[in-house]
């Protein structure tokens, strides 16, 4: 998903495997019980996103913006975070 606009979307009981998100807008979205497996996130905007029971498993998150996000039970097992913004 390159340059895709997913702003203000709702993700529920979802799983994504080996996906690439580059320049993707996901700000203001709600994610609940979502798992990302072996995904690559590059310059993804997750500002003001509600994240509940979300797991990033064996993912690469580079220049991801979590500013103003509302995380609850978010985990990153085996993942690498590079220059993530969490203001």
C-alpha positions, 0 to 999 in steps of 0.5 A, spaced: 500 500 500 504 505 497 501 512 498 494 509 500 489 514 504 486 509 510 485 515 514 479 515 519 478 507 517 476 502 522 480 495 523 477 490 527 479 483 528 484 483 522 491 480 520 496 482 515 502 478 513 508 480 509 505 487 507 508 493 505 505 500 507 509 506 504 507 513 505 500 511 507 496 515 511 492 512 517 491 517 522 485 518 526 483 511 525 481 505 530 485 499 530 482 493 535 485 486 535 489 487 529 496 483 528 501 485 522 506 479 521 513 481 517 510 487 514 514 493 513 512 500 514 516 506 511 513 513 513 506 511 515 502 516 519 499 513 525 497 520 528 491 520 533 490 513 531 487 508 537 490 502 537 488 497 542 490 489 542 495 491 536 501 487 535 507 488 530 510 481 529 517 481 526 516 488 522 520 493 520 517 500 522 521 506 519 519 513 520 513 511 523 509 517 526 505 515 532 504 522 535 498 523 539 496 516 538 492 512 544 496 505 545 493 500 549 496 493 549 500 494 543 506 490 542 512 489 537 515 482 538 521 481 534 520 488 530 525 494 529 523 501 530 527 506 526 526 513 528 519 512 530 515 519 533 511 518 539 510 525 541 
